[in-house]
Amino acid sequence: MLDATQSRQLLAKVVAIASKTPGAEAVVSLRGGRTGNTRFAVNEITSSADVETQDLSVTIKLGKRSASASTNQLDDRSLAEVVARAVQMAKLSPENPEAMPPLGRQAYKQVKGARDAATAKLGAEPRAKAAGASIGLAATSKVTIAGYYENADRTRALASTAGLSAFHAWTSAGMTCTARTPDGTGSGWAGGASHRAADFDAAALAKIAVDKGVRSAKPTRLDPGRYTVVLEPAAVADLLEFLTGSFNARRADEGRSFFSKPGGGTRVGEKLFPDTITLRSDPTDAQLEAAPFDGSGFPLAPTTWIDKGVVKGLVYDRFWAQKQNKQPTGNPQGWILDGGKATREELIKGVKRGVLVTRFWYLRWIDPQTILITGLTRDGVFLIENGEVTRPVNNFRFNESPVQMLGKCDGLTASVVSPMGQMRVPALRTHEFNLASISEAV
């Protein structure tokens, strides 16, 4: 895998090749990665792999025409060939009236400590130990466990004929696991992620999954309806992702978004959520899989999108910002829903009758205008009565919006890194959550 100096030298070579084509502008992207993974299932390790990849993408712009080509071969002949392919396709492509020129030199925020040397070097043996500890816990509790442990060392570099030069390196590690009871009626799940493998305890995660699997066995029927729910962080992150992807300013300006104001304009400046709701993006958060620039090389900065319930801004790409006389924002990374001071147990104690949800699965859009989403609960659903978890219940299909989830929220724990590593979210308590129908799956 190429380091910062080697990456910049390679991209400079590609830019020089592209510059030989009269009138051509180019943006070149290099992604590098060294990943290791260990899978386990049916209480045994099933596979282990370490893979190194390098992917080069070249976008050639000829006026309003553009095209991209990619390769994983980095010798001089392959570099010349991938540029030639992009040039040839660009000549044949239709004009794009919204095309923007490549970015020139930019200044980027520092992300201190995003790459952890120990995580980058992590090999098969520590992954196998983590899997072995999980399997041992499952065997002791007489359940079957399956899981996936991955560590990665990644780089991203960009360059352009206009002088752009960007490089970011980071590491990540994460594990998820699912434990099921022998009778097939109980299933529990847990997951964790960080930029440092030392930040999470694989055995502790496995214990959560095993305990939930055992406690969720032989669920009783609970009718569909609107309930007070306590959503654990994985469930919050799954639903919140649809909200963070809906801040697009163009859709709002054109009346196609939740953030469109009836009659014209946007809802920026409106208070749509409780004072406790603040949503930010911070590309400098080293624990998250975020970079200080987006895919075009535009510099990203820490930004507050919802401040104490008030919508503060929308996401502008360069074309739409120019058209609307606004400042472009780039495509945000490192989303954070600020948490509160409650514990999970305190959230549960505040529920007279409701449901505890571990996570969601298979989420899909119903209505982008209202950000209405459908999905399924999985791997641990429990009835809460008079402030206590009393019994496991069946799974549900839900139809709900993250807007309503946050709008009716009255309790938040501290935020943690989500199992996918791209957000910080709390567990939360919200009301009138629409558990629309029963799902028979475990």
HELIX and SHEET records of a PDB file:
HELIX    1   1 ALA A    4  ALA A   18  1                                  15    
HELIX    2   2 ASP A   76  LEU A   92  1                                  17    
HELIX    3   3 ALA A  117  LYS A  121  1                                   5    
HELIX    4   4 ALA A  124  THR A  140  1                                  17    
HELIX    5   5 ALA A  197  ASP A  199  5                                   3    
HELIX    6   6 ALA A  202  ARG A  215  1                                  14    
HELIX    7   7 PRO A  233  THR A  244  1                                  12    
HELIX    8   8 ALA A  249  ASP A  253  1                                   5    
HELIX    9   9 ARG A  318  GLN A  324  1                                   7    
HELIX   10  10 ARG A  344  LYS A  349  1                                   6    
HELIX   11  11 PRO A  402  GLY A  407  1                                   6    
SHEET    1   A 6 ARG A  65  THR A  71  0                                        
SHEET    2   A 6 GLU A  44  LEU A  62 -1                                        
SHEET    3   A 6 ALA A  24  ALA A  41 -1                                        
SHEET    4   A 6 THR A 144  SER A 160 -1                                        
SHEET    5   A 6 SER A 165  ARG A 180 -1                                        
SHEET    6   A 6 SER A 187  SER A 194 -1                                        
SHEET    1   B 6 GLU A 388  PRO A 392  0                                        
SHEET    2   B 6 LEU A 372  GLU A 385 -1                                        
SHEET    3   B 6 ARG A 353  ASP A 367 -1                                        
SHEET    4   B 6 GLY A 225  LEU A 231  1                                        
SHEET    5   B 6 LEU A 428  SER A 439 -1                                        
SHEET    6   B 6 ASN A 395  GLU A 400 -1                                        
SHEET    1   C 6 GLU A 388  PRO A 392  0                                        
SHEET    2   C 6 LEU A 372  GLU A 385 -1                                        
SHEET    3   C 6 ARG A 353  ASP A 367 -1                                        
SHEET    4   C 6 GLY A 225  LEU A 231  1                                        
SHEET    5   C 6 LEU A 428  SER A 439 -1                                        
SHEET    6   C 6 CYS A 409  LEU A 412 -1                                        
SHEET    1   D 6 VAL A 310  VAL A 311  0                                        
SHEET    2   D 6 THR A 303  ASP A 307 -1                                        
SHEET    3   D 6 LEU A 279  SER A 281 -1                                        
SHEET    4   D 6 TRP A 335  LEU A 337 -1                                        
SHEET    5   D 6 MET A 423  VAL A 425  1                                        
SHEET    6   D 6 VAL A 416  VAL A 417 -1                                        
END                                                                             
